[in-house]
């Protein structure tokens, strides 16, 4: 039985991927490695914890000794690396932590994987490494990297290290870059769950600038399916863009959330735009579609409706994670004259 190590597997995307692998591959064992920081939640894996093919280890990807021990413990043949600091706002306030986790942590993992003889290493990256698009066109795998934020810069640097390990040491590495995810269990610092939570509680919905920034949205289940397709069929050394083909402005998304919840648009509150805010992302996913036969299957409207219903049905989960450090962060972020009206 082969074993896949999923770093960050207790997070939003990671937990969905772990669940998919266990469901789709009965001959695969999954080892989840996660530090359980604010966005990692063991409850996300509650239906996997009793599965005899799943093990969980709490640990830091920057801890070389711990990572080496884990990779040497269970005949791990494949690594899917999702563990990362991922929120742009936080990276603006504290870039160093993003460099440490996203860059140094990736290097630590690569070195340990190489020494352990891991056969396949998938780096899960982001469309944000490409920077901002104009009003037309889309990012391809050949688009130059032009990160705008400390977060995207840290992911771009990690991508370069992954590629370098492939060229220098002959490791079988692949990189995926995906557009904006949404769906159940997403931590409410991201746009859609933040807006759902605030709307459910009749609190202001903060919108950066004019709210006309464009993002390509993909349901997390479609992203998980794409990652599994790359793990099994992707060509070593290649980059695969993943996108849902659902371009929306932030305001369009927010208005859809309000409409589905029956809440007034008067809850929308425009605040100062974020520094270095990319105007538009769009992904050309034709490569993964042609080579691996992957297609996004969840329409945005239905996916958003289902996501809202999940948060309504799991209000206790939402309230439990949106406390303490979360509230302190957003209280500081949205105060101090940031509101524009």
C-alpha atoms as a printed R data frame, in Angstrom:
    type eleno elety resid chain resno       x      y       z
1   ATOM     1    CA   UNK     A     1   0.000  0.000   0.000
2   ATOM     2    CA   UNK     A     2   1.506  3.306  -1.064
3   ATOM     3    CA   UNK     A     3   1.535  6.285   1.304
4   ATOM     4    CA   UNK     A     4   0.921  9.935   0.436
5   ATOM     5    CA   UNK     A     5   2.043 12.684   2.802
6   ATOM     6    CA   UNK     A     6  -0.280 15.709   2.715
7   ATOM     7    CA   UNK     A     7   1.160 18.749   4.465
8   ATOM     8    CA   UNK     A     8  -1.435 21.237   5.660
9   ATOM     9    CA   UNK     A     9  -3.991 18.452   5.483
10  ATOM    10    CA   UNK     A    10  -6.124 19.842   8.316
11  ATOM    11    CA   UNK     A    11  -6.686 23.077   6.430
12  ATOM    12    CA   UNK     A    12  -9.441 23.967   4.006
13  ATOM    13    CA   UNK     A    13  -8.076 22.553   0.753
14  ATOM    14    CA   UNK     A    14  -5.953 19.900   2.429
15  ATOM    15    CA   UNK     A    15  -8.810 18.279   4.352
16  ATOM    16    CA   UNK     A    16 -10.934 18.105   1.208
17  ATOM    17    CA   UNK     A    17  -8.024 16.480  -0.637
18  ATOM    18    CA   UNK     A    18  -7.366 13.949   2.137
19  ATOM    19    CA   UNK     A    19 -11.023 12.955   2.083
20  ATOM    20    CA   UNK     A    20 -10.985 12.574  -1.712
21  ATOM    21    CA   UNK     A    21  -7.874 10.381  -1.765
22  ATOM    22    CA   UNK     A    22  -9.300  8.061   0.879
23  ATOM    23    CA   UNK     A    23 -12.571  7.813  -1.058
24  ATOM    24    CA   UNK     A    24 -11.069  7.332  -4.515
25  ATOM    25    CA   UNK     A    25  -7.980  5.225  -3.783
26  ATOM    26    CA   UNK     A    26  -8.635  2.220  -1.516
27  ATOM    27    CA   UNK     A    27  -5.012  1.088  -1.855
28  ATOM    28    CA   UNK     A    28  -3.565  4.406  -0.652
29  ATOM    29    CA   UNK     A    29  -2.666  5.402   2.889
30  ATOM    30    CA   UNK     A    30  -2.663  9.102   3.784
31  ATOM    31    CA   UNK     A    31  -0.429 10.691   6.388
32  ATOM    32    CA   UNK     A    32  -1.566 14.212   7.279
33  ATOM    33    CA   UNK     A    33   1.073 16.564   8.664
34  ATOM    34    CA   UNK     A    34  -0.202 19.869  10.053
35  ATOM    35    CA   UNK     A    35   0.857 22.323  12.745
36  ATOM    36    CA   UNK     A    36  -2.793 23.210  13.517
37  ATOM    37    CA   UNK     A    37  -2.270 26.949  13.496
38  ATOM    38    CA   UNK     A    38  -5.309 29.247  13.465
39  ATOM    39    CA   UNK     A    39  -6.494 28.062  10.020
40  ATOM    40    CA   UNK     A    40  -5.823 24.365  10.612
41  ATOM    41    CA   UNK     A    41  -8.593 22.496  12.380
42  ATOM    42    CA   UNK     A    42  -8.561 18.812  13.258
43  ATOM    43    CA   UNK     A    43 -12.354 18.905  13.179
44  ATOM    44    CA   UNK     A    44 -12.055 19.316   9.402
45  ATOM    45    CA   UNK     A    45 -10.844 15.696   9.352
46  ATOM    46    CA   UNK     A    46 -13.319 14.290  11.849
47  ATOM    47    CA   UNK     A    47 -14.680 11.730   9.356
48  ATOM    48    CA   UNK     A    48 -11.143 10.569   8.498
49  ATOM    49    CA   UNK     A    49  -9.629 10.164  11.952
50  ATOM    50    CA   UNK     A    50 -11.016  6.662  12.479
51  ATOM    51    CA   UNK     A    51 -10.058  5.447   9.009
52  ATOM    52    CA   UNK     A    52  -7.280  2.836   9.378
53  ATOM    53    CA   UNK     A    53  -5.683  4.197   6.197
54  ATOM    54    CA   UNK     A    54  -5.257  7.675   7.671
55  ATOM    55    CA   UNK     A    55  -2.775  8.927  10.245
56  ATOM    56    CA   UNK     A    56  -2.303 12.416  11.626
57  ATOM    57    CA   UNK     A    57   0.927 13.957  12.903
58  ATOM    58    CA   UNK     A    58   1.056 17.436  14.358
59  ATOM    59    CA   UNK     A    59   4.225 19.223  13.320
60  ATOM    60    CA   UNK     A    60   5.921 22.213  11.738
61  ATOM    61    CA   UNK     A    61   7.322 21.993   8.206
62  ATOM    62    CA   UNK     A    62  10.161 24.274   9.343
63  ATOM    63    CA   UNK     A    63  11.252 21.700  11.930
64  ATOM    64    CA   UNK     A    64  13.874 19.697  10.030
65  ATOM    65    CA   UNK     A    65  14.160 16.953  12.641
66  ATOM    66    CA   UNK     A    66  10.395 16.411  12.826
67  ATOM    67    CA   UNK     A    67   9.947 16.470   9.046
68  ATOM    68    CA   UNK     A    68  12.814 14.009   8.557
69  ATOM    69    CA   UNK     A    69  11.322 11.687  11.147
70  ATOM    70    CA   UNK     A    70   7.889 11.761   9.509
71  ATOM    71    CA   UNK     A    71   9.207 11.169   6.010
72  ATOM    72    CA   UNK     A    72  11.276  8.249   7.240
73  ATOM    73    CA   UNK     A    73   8.496  6.672   9.256
74  ATOM    74    CA   UNK     A    74   6.099  5.152   6.793
75  ATOM    75    CA   UNK     A    75   7.514  4.333   3.350
76  ATOM    76    CA   UNK     A    76   6.139  7.580   1.936
77  ATOM    77    CA   UNK     A    77   6.387  7.646  -1.850
78  ATOM    78    CA   UNK     A    78   4.530 10.890  -2.633
79  ATOM    79    CA   UNK     A    79   4.200 14.335  -1.078
80  ATOM    80    CA   UNK     A    80   1.485 16.899  -1.744
81  ATOM    81    CA   UNK     A    81   2.632 20.134  -0.163
82  ATOM    82    CA   UNK     A    82  -0.198 22.463   0.851
83  ATOM    83    CA   UNK     A    83   1.079 23.753   4.205
84  ATOM    84    CA   UNK     A    84   1.503 27.517   3.955
85  ATOM    85    CA   UNK     A    85   0.649 30.884   5.344
86  ATOM    86    CA   UNK     A    86  -1.860 32.005   2.740
87  ATOM    87    CA   UNK     A    87  -3.628 35.235   3.635
88  ATOM    88    CA   UNK     A    88  -2.431 38.351   1.822
89  ATOM    89    CA   UNK     A    89  -3.600 40.759   4.546
90  ATOM    90    CA   UNK     A    90  -1.518 38.939   7.134
91  ATOM    91    CA   UNK     A    91   1.514 38.928   4.850
92  ATOM    92    CA   UNK     A    92   1.337 42.713   4.579
93  ATOM    93    CA   UNK     A    93   1.397 43.047   8.353
94  ATOM    94    CA   UNK     A    94   4.058 40.363   8.898
95  ATOM    95    CA   UNK     A    95   6.089 39.333   5.827
96  ATOM    96    CA   UNK     A    96   8.803 37.480   7.737
97  ATOM    97    CA   UNK     A    97   6.518 34.703   8.914
98  ATOM    98    CA   UNK     A    98   5.478 34.051   5.322
99  ATOM    99    CA   UNK     A    99   9.089 33.827   4.192
100 ATOM   100    CA   UNK     A   100   9.881 31.419   7.011
101 ATOM   101    CA   UNK     A   101   6.936 29.075   6.506
102 ATOM   102    CA   UNK     A   102   6.417 29.258   2.765
103 ATOM   103    CA   UNK     A   103  10.028 29.425   1.612
104 ATOM   104    CA   UNK     A   104  12.175 27.899   4.351
105 ATOM   105    CA   UNK     A   105   9.511 25.312   5.185
106 ATOM   106    CA   UNK     A   106   9.359 24.217   1.545
107 ATOM   107    CA   UNK     A   107  13.145 23.887   1.382
108 ATOM   108    CA   UNK     A   108  13.185 21.818   4.576
109 ATOM   109    CA   UNK     A   109  10.495 19.554   3.132
110 ATOM   110    CA   UNK     A   110  12.291 19.217  -0.211
111 ATOM   111    CA   UNK     A   111  15.575 18.264   1.437
112 ATOM   112    CA   UNK     A   112  13.942 15.703   3.684
113 ATOM   113    CA   UNK     A   113  11.909 14.278   0.792
114 ATOM   114    CA   UNK     A   114  15.038 13.922  -1.340
115 ATOM   115    CA   UNK     A   115  16.918 12.142   1.433
116 ATOM   116    CA   UNK     A   116  13.962  9.829   2.074
117 ATOM   117    CA   UNK     A   117  13.728  8.841  -1.588
118 ATOM   118    CA   UNK     A   118  10.256 10.290  -2.159
119 ATOM   119    CA   UNK     A   119   9.288  9.542  -5.748
120 ATOM   120    CA   UNK     A   120   6.920 12.430  -6.473
121 ATOM   121    CA   UNK     A   121   6.597 15.913  -4.962
122 ATOM   122    CA   UNK     A   122   3.657 18.213  -5.756
123 ATOM   123    CA   UNK     A   123   3.948 21.880  -4.831
124 ATOM   124    CA   UNK     A   124   0.502 23.480  -4.487
125 ATOM   125    CA   UNK     A   125   0.931 27.126  -5.441
126 ATOM   126    CA   UNK     A   126  -1.362 29.976  -6.436
127 ATOM   127    CA   UNK     A   127  -2.382 32.125  -9.390
128 ATOM   128    CA   UNK     A   128  -1.181 35.133  -7.390
129 ATOM   129    CA   UNK     A   129   2.446 34.405  -8.332
130 ATOM   130    CA   UNK     A   130   1.633 35.722 -11.814
131 ATOM   131    CA   UNK     A   131   0.637 39.178 -10.572
132 ATOM   132    CA   UNK     A   132  -2.198 41.173 -12.095
133 ATOM   133    CA   UNK     A   133  -3.903 40.928 -15.501
134 ATOM   134    CA   UNK     A   134  -5.451 43.648 -17.584
135 ATOM   135    CA   UNK     A   135  -9.039 43.500 -18.749
136 ATOM   136    CA   UNK     A   136  -8.432 40.660 -21.224
137 ATOM   137    CA   UNK     A   137  -6.467 37.446 -21.484
138 ATOM   138    CA   UNK     A   138  -5.546 34.784 -18.937
139 ATOM   139    CA   UNK     A   139  -2.483 33.335 -17.262
140 ATOM   140    CA   UNK     A   140  -0.853 30.343 -18.913
141 ATOM   141    CA   UNK     A   141   1.889 28.174 -17.473
142 ATOM   142    CA   UNK     A   142   4.381 30.235 -19.479
143 ATOM   143    CA   UNK     A   143   3.282 33.576 -17.991
144 ATOM   144    CA   UNK     A   144   6.141 35.296 -16.140
145 ATOM   145    CA   UNK     A   145   6.014 35.424 -12.366
146 ATOM   146    CA   UNK     A   146   5.354 38.935 -11.067
147 ATOM   147    CA   UNK     A   147   4.138 38.651  -7.456
148 ATOM   148    CA   UNK     A   148   2.639 41.770  -5.870
149 ATOM   149    CA   UNK     A   149   2.345 40.848  -2.181
150 ATOM   150    CA   UNK     A   150   4.683 39.304   0.382
151 ATOM   151    CA   UNK     A   151   2.436 36.234   0.304
152 ATOM   152    CA   UNK     A   152   2.646 35.746  -3.456
153 ATOM   153    CA   UNK     A   153   6.384 36.526  -3.408
154 ATOM   154    CA   UNK     A   154   6.920 33.776  -0.845
155 ATOM   155    CA   UNK     A   155   4.976 31.293  -2.966
156 ATOM   156    CA   UNK     A   156   6.882 32.278  -6.111
157 ATOM   157    CA   UNK     A   157  10.177 31.783  -4.274
158 ATOM   158    CA   UNK     A   158   9.034 28.371  -3.069
159 ATOM   159    CA   UNK     A   159   8.057 27.435  -6.638
160 ATOM   160    CA   UNK     A   160  11.557 28.333  -7.814
161 ATOM   161    CA   UNK     A   161  13.103 26.124  -5.138
162 ATOM   162    CA   UNK     A   162  10.875 23.232  -6.190
163 ATOM   163    CA   UNK     A   163  11.926 23.623  -9.813
164 ATOM   164    CA   UNK     A   164  15.578 23.937  -8.780
165 ATOM   165    CA   UNK     A   165  15.441 20.696  -6.789
166 ATOM   166    CA   UNK     A   166  14.021 19.000  -9.851
167 ATOM   167    CA   UNK     A   167  16.818 20.246 -12.090
168 ATOM   168    CA   UNK     A   168  19.683 19.907  -9.615
169 ATOM   169    CA   UNK     A   169  18.840 16.659  -7.875
170 ATOM   170    CA   UNK     A   170  16.621 14.953 -10.416
171 ATOM   171    CA   UNK     A   171  13.584 14.927  -8.125
172 ATOM   172    CA   UNK     A   172  10.226 14.248  -9.728
173 ATOM   173    CA   UNK     A   173   8.545 17.566  -8.958
174 ATOM   174    CA   UNK     A   174   5.360 19.219 -10.229
175 ATOM   175    CA   UNK     A   175   3.716 22.565  -9.486
176 ATOM   176    CA   UNK     A   176   0.036 23.436  -9.552
177 ATOM   177    CA   UNK     A   177  -1.291 26.991  -9.540
178 ATOM   178    CA   UNK     A   178  -4.960 27.425  -8.782
179 ATOM   179    CA   UNK     A   179  -7.450 30.269  -8.807
180 ATOM   180    CA   UNK     A   180  -9.555 31.332  -5.797
181 ATOM   181    CA   UNK     A   181 -11.120 28.446  -3.892
182 ATOM   182    CA   UNK     A   182 -14.405 28.429  -1.999
183 ATOM   183    CA   UNK     A   183 -16.515 25.793  -0.272
184 ATOM   184    CA   UNK     A   184 -17.146 24.192   3.141
185 ATOM   185    CA   UNK     A   185 -14.688 24.548   6.041
186 ATOM   186    CA   UNK     A   186 -12.868 27.587   4.652
187 ATOM   187    CA   UNK     A   187 -11.486 29.792   7.418
188 ATOM   188    CA   UNK     A   188 -13.460 33.065   7.589
189 ATOM   189    CA   UNK     A   189 -10.622 35.402   6.720
190 ATOM   190    CA   UNK     A   190 -11.150 34.654   3.021
191 ATOM   191    CA   UNK     A   191 -13.651 36.668   1.034
192 ATOM   192    CA   UNK     A   192 -16.610 34.322   0.685
193 ATOM   193    CA   UNK     A   193 -16.766 32.849   4.224
194 ATOM   194    CA   UNK     A   194 -16.037 36.275   5.728
195 ATOM   195    CA   UNK     A   195 -18.954 37.789   3.835
196 ATOM   196    CA   UNK     A   196 -21.238 34.861   4.688
197 ATOM   197    CA   UNK     A   197 -20.395 35.100   8.371
198 ATOM   198    CA   UNK     A   198 -20.836 38.867   8.570
199 ATOM   199    CA   UNK     A   199 -24.070 38.793   6.598
200 ATOM   200    CA   UNK     A   200 -25.466 36.023   8.800
201 ATOM   201    CA   UNK     A   201 -24.740 38.229  11.816
202 ATOM   202    CA   UNK     A   202 -25.957 41.474  10.173
203 ATOM   203    CA   UNK     A   203 -22.463 42.937  10.470
204 ATOM   204    CA   UNK     A   204 -20.823 45.246   7.873
205 ATOM   205    CA   UNK     A   205 -19.303 43.525   4.837
206 ATOM   206    CA   UNK     A   206 -15.907 45.225   4.224
207 ATOM   207    CA   UNK     A   207 -15.073 45.675   0.538
208 ATOM   208    CA   UNK     A   208 -11.632 46.815  -0.594
209 ATOM   209    CA   UNK     A   209 -11.699 49.915  -2.804
210 ATOM   210    CA   UNK     A   210 -14.381 49.883  -5.483
211 ATOM   211    CA   UNK     A   211 -14.847 46.111  -5.222
212 ATOM   212    CA   UNK     A   212 -14.327 45.624  -8.953
213 ATOM   213    CA   UNK     A   213 -11.318 43.350  -8.586
214 ATOM   214    CA   UNK     A   214 -11.917 40.221 -10.681
215 ATOM   215    CA   UNK     A   215 -11.224 36.687  -9.493
216 ATOM   216    CA   UNK     A   216 -11.712 33.271 -11.103
217 ATOM   217    CA   UNK     A   217 -13.564 31.066  -8.600
218 ATOM   218    CA   UNK     A   218 -13.298 27.282  -8.255
219 ATOM   219    CA   UNK     A   219 -15.039 24.970  -5.816
220 ATOM   220    CA   UNK     A   220 -12.618 23.178  -3.513
221 ATOM   221    CA   UNK     A   221 -13.901 19.785  -4.635
222 ATOM   222    CA   UNK     A   222 -12.888 20.587  -8.215
223 ATOM   223    CA   UNK     A   223  -9.459 21.747  -7.056
224 ATOM   224    CA   UNK     A   224  -8.999 18.541  -5.062
225 ATOM   225    CA   UNK     A   225  -9.890 16.490  -8.121
226 ATOM   226    CA   UNK     A   226  -7.340 18.402 -10.163
227 ATOM   227    CA   UNK     A   227  -4.612 17.777  -7.575
228 ATOM   228    CA   UNK     A   228  -5.331 14.061  -7.582
229 ATOM   229    CA   UNK     A   229  -5.216 14.046 -11.388
230 ATOM   230    CA   UNK     A   230  -1.812 15.762 -11.343
231 ATOM   231    CA   UNK     A   231  -0.523 13.377  -8.680
232 ATOM   232    CA   UNK     A   232  -1.440 10.378 -10.780
233 ATOM   233    CA   UNK     A   233  -0.870 11.593 -14.330
234 ATOM   234    CA   UNK     A   234   1.081 14.846 -14.356
235 ATOM   235    CA   UNK     A   235   4.392 14.960 -16.203
236 ATOM   236    CA   UNK     A   236   7.468 15.503 -13.979
237 ATOM   237    CA   UNK     A   237   8.867 19.020 -14.086
238 ATOM   238    CA   UNK     A   238   5.635 20.539 -15.379
239 ATOM   239    CA   UNK     A   239   3.410 23.331 -14.097
240 ATOM   240    CA   UNK     A   240  -0.377 22.920 -14.295
241 ATOM   241    CA   UNK     A   241  -2.766 25.859 -14.021
242 ATOM   242    CA   UNK     A   242  -6.141 25.086 -12.436
243 ATOM   243    CA   UNK     A   243  -9.147 27.363 -12.827
244 ATOM   244    CA   UNK     A   244 -12.908 27.197 -12.561
245 ATOM   245    CA   UNK     A   245 -13.753 29.530 -15.433
246 ATOM   246    CA   UNK     A   246 -15.950 31.595 -13.129
247 ATOM   247    CA   UNK     A   247 -14.764 35.196 -13.294
248 ATOM   248    CA   UNK     A   248 -16.630 37.550 -10.974
249 ATOM   249    CA   UNK     A   249 -15.917 40.925  -9.447
250 ATOM   250    CA   UNK     A   250 -15.735 40.928  -5.670
251 ATOM   251    CA   UNK     A   251 -18.880 43.062  -5.589
252 ATOM   252    CA   UNK     A   252 -20.752 40.550  -7.742
253 ATOM   253    CA   UNK     A   253 -19.809 37.762  -5.355
254 ATOM   254    CA   UNK     A   254 -20.789 39.788  -2.291
255 ATOM   255    CA   UNK     A   255 -24.120 40.793  -3.781
256 ATOM   256    CA   UNK     A   256 -24.825 37.140  -4.581
257 ATOM   257    CA   UNK     A   257 -24.108 36.208  -0.953
258 ATOM   258    CA   UNK     A   258 -26.496 38.914   0.278
259 ATOM   259    CA   UNK     A   259 -29.193 37.890  -2.186
260 ATOM   260    CA   UNK     A   260 -28.999 34.218  -1.230
261 ATOM   261    CA   UNK     A   261 -29.145 35.097   2.467
262 ATOM   262    CA   UNK     A   262 -31.918 37.637   1.997
263 ATOM   263    CA   UNK     A   263 -29.822 40.456   3.418
264 ATOM   264    CA   UNK     A   264 -29.717 44.124   2.265
265 ATOM   265    CA   UNK     A   265 -26.875 45.597   0.234
266 ATOM   266    CA   UNK     A   266 -26.717 48.398   2.791
267 ATOM   267    CA   UNK     A   267 -24.463 46.050   4.783
268 ATOM   268    CA   UNK     A   268 -21.700 46.640   2.202
269 ATOM   269    CA   UNK     A   269 -18.991 48.934   3.567
270 ATOM   270    CA   UNK     A   270 -16.199 50.135   1.278
271 ATOM   271    CA   UNK     A   271 -12.793 50.486   2.937
272 ATOM   272    CA   UNK     A   272  -9.377 51.651   1.756
273 ATOM   273    CA   UNK     A   273  -7.956 49.361  -0.882
274 ATOM   274    CA   UNK     A   274  -5.275 46.887   0.105
275 ATOM   275    CA   UNK     A   275  -1.683 47.865  -0.796
276 ATOM   276    CA   UNK     A   276  -0.538 46.171  -4.001
277 ATOM   277    CA   UNK     A   277  -4.007 44.758  -4.658
278 ATOM   278    CA   UNK     A   278  -4.024 42.836  -7.965
279 ATOM   279    CA   UNK     A   279  -6.863 43.941 -10.216
280 ATOM   280    CA   UNK     A   280  -7.666 40.753 -12.081
281 ATOM   281    CA   UNK     A   281  -6.782 37.065 -12.186
282 ATOM   282    CA   UNK     A   282  -7.882 34.554 -14.808
283 ATOM   283    CA   UNK     A   283  -6.470 31.099 -15.463
284 ATOM   284    CA   UNK     A   284  -6.009 29.214 -18.708
285 ATOM   285    CA   UNK     A   285  -6.595 25.605 -17.619
286 ATOM   286    CA   UNK     A   286  -6.423 24.111 -21.117
287 ATOM   287    CA   UNK     A   287  -3.200 22.204 -20.373
288 ATOM   288    CA   UNK     A   288  -4.582 20.137 -17.491
289 ATOM   289    CA   UNK     A   289  -7.806 19.630 -19.406
290 ATOM   290    CA   UNK     A   290  -6.027 18.345 -22.522
291 ATOM   291    CA   UNK     A   291  -3.328 16.269 -20.834
292 ATOM   292    CA   UNK     A   292  -5.171 14.838 -17.833
293 ATOM   293    CA   UNK     A   293  -8.832 15.062 -18.826
294 ATOM   294    CA   UNK     A   294  -9.731 17.176 -15.824
295 ATOM   295    CA   UNK     A   295 -12.707 19.525 -15.933
296 ATOM   296    CA   UNK     A   296 -14.279 21.725 -13.283
297 ATOM   297    CA   UNK     A   297 -17.759 20.424 -12.620
298 ATOM   298    CA   UNK     A   298 -19.341 22.712 -10.007
299 ATOM   299    CA   UNK     A   299 -21.139 25.778 -11.360
300 ATOM   300    CA   UNK     A   300 -20.494 28.904  -9.336
301 ATOM   301    CA   UNK     A   301 -24.089 29.760  -8.478
302 ATOM   302    CA   UNK     A   302 -24.935 26.270  -7.249
303 ATOM   303    CA   UNK     A   303 -21.590 25.965  -5.494
304 ATOM   304    CA   UNK     A   304 -22.098 29.270  -3.699
305 ATOM   305    CA   UNK     A   305 -25.614 28.321  -2.651
306 ATOM   306    CA   UNK     A   306 -24.375 24.986  -1.277
307 ATOM   307    CA   UNK     A   307 -21.495 26.724   0.521
308 ATOM   308    CA   UNK     A   308 -23.825 29.205   2.192
309 ATOM   309    CA   UNK     A   309 -26.072 26.360   3.295
310 ATOM   310    CA   UNK     A   310 -23.079 24.547   4.805
311 ATOM   311    CA   UNK     A   311 -22.127 27.602   6.866
312 ATOM   312    CA   UNK     A   312 -25.716 28.036   7.992
313 ATOM   313    CA   UNK     A   313 -25.873 24.381   9.021
314 ATOM   314    CA   UNK     A   314 -22.515 24.675  10.790
315 ATOM   315    CA   UNK     A   315 -22.896 28.018  12.540
316 ATOM   316    CA   UNK     A   316 -21.308 26.537  15.661
317 ATOM   317    CA   UNK     A   317 -18.145 25.671  13.734
318 ATOM   318    CA   UNK     A   318 -18.076 29.161  12.255
319 ATOM   319    CA   UNK     A   319 -18.449 30.855  15.622
320 ATOM   320    CA   UNK     A   320 -15.828 28.621  17.217
321 ATOM   321    CA   UNK     A   321 -13.106 29.497  14.689
322 ATOM   322    CA   UNK     A   322 -14.055 33.187  14.382
323 ATOM   323    CA   UNK     A   323 -12.949 34.061  17.893
324 ATOM   324    CA   UNK     A   324  -9.895 35.221  19.784
325 ATOM   325    CA   UNK     A   325  -6.955 35.814  17.464
326 ATOM   326    CA   UNK     A   326  -9.264 36.090  14.443
327 ATOM   327    CA   UNK     A   327 -11.289 38.906  16.001
328 ATOM   328    CA   UNK     A   328  -8.166 40.668  17.269
329 ATOM   329    CA   UNK     A   329  -6.629 40.621  13.807
330 ATOM   330    CA   UNK     A   330  -9.652 42.026  12.012
331 ATOM   331    CA   UNK     A   331 -10.340 44.568  14.702
332 ATOM   332    CA   UNK     A   332  -6.831 45.947  14.118
333 ATOM   333    CA   UNK     A   333  -6.951 45.595  10.335
334 ATOM   334    CA   UNK     A   334 -10.233 47.426   9.792
335 ATOM   335    CA   UNK     A   335  -9.599 50.162  12.364
336 ATOM   336    CA   UNK     A   336  -7.422 53.230  12.234
337 ATOM   337    CA   UNK     A   337  -9.156 55.158   9.454
338 ATOM   338    CA   UNK     A   338  -9.240 52.377   6.877
339 ATOM   339    CA   UNK     A   339 -12.952 52.764   6.260
340 ATOM   340    CA   UNK     A   340 -13.812 54.961   3.277
341 ATOM   341    CA   UNK     A   341 -17.593 54.801   3.408
